[in-house]
Amino acid sequence: MSGRVDYNPLMRPLSILAILLAAACNRGPEPPPGPVTEAPEVPEAPSTPPGHPPTDHPPVAPAARGGASVDPANPALAGVRWQAHEPLTWRQPSSAMRAAEYVVTGEAGEATMTVFHFPGMGGSVRENIDRWVGQFRTPEGGPVEDSSIETKTIAGLEVTVLDVRGTFSDGMMGGGAPQPDTRMLGAIVAGPHGPIFFKLTGPAATVESAKGAFDELVGSFEPAG
């Protein structure tokens, strides 16, 4: 008896077909056709509001209470009330990040005072003061060294005030060209429900015209209710 196996040329295609059919059976059912649903894109937390006056809030913070939360006739926020007088003039906040907004007009240009509160967030007072000062440079491009920082107690509230002047740049993409001869008067109030941030920023001459009103506003801080 011969050990030779006759080769049938039809066997190989049939074998390949059998293997393909078996593999198809083992794959299981195909998913039904339909649109692919992607995970929603989560927006990044804003670091600073755009425009000038500048970055008006601590970095990585959610949207704060809108301007409608502050009554211009009796302004109060996060457990702190204050009084504002001319040339500080109330206007509707231009950003949802701002709880209140005031404007000062002047021949040198407009200055704006913004008010912010970030419940449960905002960083330490020193971190924010250092960041605000860091937005200013000397005409030669170096860091400013003559900023005034003072912490005091007003009606039982700890208040840190800042006065800094120089060439301002908020460091944001699209934030505009550096603004020379800009001044910022800032105040951070340690309120019962977290810090409240006040920043008056604009041309130095315009800010100077409102310094008395800003000092009076800071002196009017008191607990609300």
C-alpha positions in Angstrom: 0.0 0.0 0.0 1.5 3.3 -1.0 1.8 6.2 1.7 1.2 8.9 -0.9 -1.8 11.2 -0.4 -3.3 12.4 -3.7 -3.6 16.2 -3.8 -6.9 17.6 -4.9 -6.6 21.2 -6.1 -10.2 21.9 -5.0 -9.6 21.1 -1.4 -7.5 24.2 -0.6 -10.1 26.9 -1.6 -12.8 24.9 0.3 -10.5 24.8 3.4 -9.9 28.6 3.3 -13.6 29.2 3.0 -14.4 27.0 6.0 -11.9 28.9 8.1 -13.3 32.3 7.2 -16.9 31.2 8.0 -15.8 29.9 11.4 -14.0 33.2 12.2 -17.1 35.2 11.2 -19.3 33.1 13.5 -17.0 33.6 16.4 -16.9 37.4 16.1 -20.4 37.9 17.5 -23.0 40.5 16.3 -21.8 43.8 14.9 -22.9 47.0 16.7 -25.9 48.6 15.1 -25.0 51.6 12.8 -25.6 55.0 14.2 -23.9 58.4 15.0 -20.9 58.3 17.4 -21.5 60.2 20.6 -18.4 62.0 21.8 -17.9 63.0 25.4 -18.8 66.7 25.9 -15.9 69.1 25.9 -15.3 70.5 29.3 -14.3 74.2 29.1 -11.2 75.3 30.8 -11.6 77.6 33.8 -10.6 81.1 32.9 -7.4 82.4 34.3 -8.1 86.1 33.9 -10.7 88.2 32.2 -9.6 89.8 29.0 -9.2 93.4 28.3 -7.9 96.5 30.1 -8.4 97.0 33.0 -6.7 93.8 33.5 -6.9 90.3 34.9 -9.5 91.1 37.5 -9.7 87.8 39.4 -7.6 85.0 40.9 -6.6 82.2 38.5 -8.5 79.0 38.0 -11.8 80.1 39.4 -15.4 79.4 38.3 -17.8 82.1 37.2 -18.5 84.4 40.1 -21.7 85.9 41.1 -22.9 88.3 38.4 -23.4 92.0 38.6 -27.1 91.6 39.3 -26.2 90.3 42.8 -25.1 93.7 43.9 -27.5 96.5 44.5 -25.9 99.7 43.3 -27.9 101.8 45.8 -26.8 99.6 48.7 -23.8 97.5 47.5 -23.0 94.4 49.5 -21.3 91.1 48.7 -20.2 88.0 50.6 -21.1 89.6 53.9 -19.4 93.0 53.3 -21.1 96.3 52.4 -19.5 99.5 51.2 -20.3 102.9 49.9 -19.1 104.4 46.6 -19.1 108.1 45.6 -18.2 110.1 42.6 -16.1 110.1 40.5 -16.7 106.3 41.0 -19.8 105.8 38.9 -21.7 102.5 38.8 -22.3 100.7 35.5 -23.6 97.3 34.6 -20.8 94.8 34.8 -19.4 94.0 31.4 -18.5 90.4 32.3 -20.3 87.7 34.2 -17.1 87.2 36.2 -17.6 90.7 37.8 -20.0 91.1 40.7 -19.9 94.9 40.4 -18.2 97.5 38.2 -17.5 101.2 38.5 -16.0 103.6 35.9 -14.0 106.9 36.3 -13.7 109.2 33.3 -10.8 111.5 32.7 -8.9 113.3 30.0 -6.1 110.7 30.1 -8.6 107.9 29.5 -11.1 105.8 31.4 -10.3 103.8 34.6 -12.4 100.9 35.8 -13.0 99.5 39.2 -14.0 95.9 39.3 -15.3 93.8 42.2 -15.0 90.1 42.5 -15.9 87.3 44.8 -15.1 83.6 44.3 -16.8 81.4 46.9 -14.4 78.9 48.3 -11.6 79.9 45.9 -9.3 82.7 45.0 -5.9 81.9 46.6 -4.3 83.7 49.5 -4.2 87.4 49.9 -0.4 87.5 49.4 -0.6 85.4 46.2 -3.1 87.8 44.7 -1.1 90.9 45.7 2.1 89.4 44.3 0.3 88.5 41.0 -1.2 92.0 40.7 2.2 93.7 41.3 3.8 91.2 38.8 1.6 92.6 36.1 3.5 95.9 36.2 7.0 96.7 34.9 9.3 99.7 34.9 9.8 101.6 31.6 13.0 99.6 31.2 11.1 96.3 31.6 12.2 95.4 35.1 10.0 94.6 38.1 8.5 97.6 40.0 10.0 98.1 43.4 8.0 101.1 44.8 4.6 99.5 45.2 2.7 100.3 48.5 1.1 97.4 50.4 -0.6 97.8 53.7 -2.8 95.6 55.9 -5.2 97.1 58.4 -8.4 96.4 60.2 -11.6 98.2 59.3 -14.8 97.6 61.3 -13.4 94.2 62.4 -12.5 93.2 58.8 -8.9 92.6 57.7 -8.2 94.7 54.6 -5.1 94.6 52.4 -4.6 97.6 50.1 -2.2 98.0 47.2 -1.0 101.0 45.2 1.2 100.2 42.2 2.2 102.1 39.1 4.1 101.3 35.9 3.7 99.7 32.5 0.8 97.2 32.8 0.5 93.9 31.0 -2.0 91.2 32.0 0.1 88.5 30.4 -2.9 87.0 28.5 -2.9 86.1 24.9 -4.8 88.8 23.1 -4.6 91.0 26.1 -3.4 93.9 24.1 -0.2 95.9 24.1 1.5 96.9 27.4 -0.1 100.1 28.9 2.5 102.6 30.0 1.9 104.9 33.0 -0.9 102.8 34.4 -1.9 102.7 38.1 -3.8 100.2 40.1 -5.4 100.8 43.5 -6.4 97.4 44.9 -8.1 96.2 48.1 -8.8 92.6 49.3 -11.3 92.3 52.1 -11.4 89.2 54.3 -15.2 88.9 54.4 -17.3 86.5 56.4 -17.9 84.4 53.3 -14.5 84.7 51.7 -12.3 87.4 50.2 -13.8 90.2 48.1 -11.4 91.8 45.5 -11.5 95.5 44.5 -9.3 96.8 41.6 -9.3 100.3 40.2 -7.0 100.3 37.2 -6.4 102.8 34.4 -4.3 105.8 33.3 -2.4 107.1 36.3 -3.9 110.6 36.1 -7.4 109.2 36.0 -6.8 106.9 38.9 -5.3 109.7 40.9 -8.5 111.8 40.4 -10.4 108.9 42.1 -8.0 108.1 44.9 -9.9 110.0 47.5 -13.1 108.2 46.5 -11.3 104.9 46.6 -9.9 105.5 50.0 -13.4 106.5 51.3 -14.8 103.3 49.8 -12.2 101.2 51.6 -12.9 103.1 54.8 -16.6 102.3 54.5 -16.2 98.5 54.6 -18.3 96.9 57.3 -20.0 93.5 57.9 -23.4 93.3 56.2 -26.1 91.9 58.5 
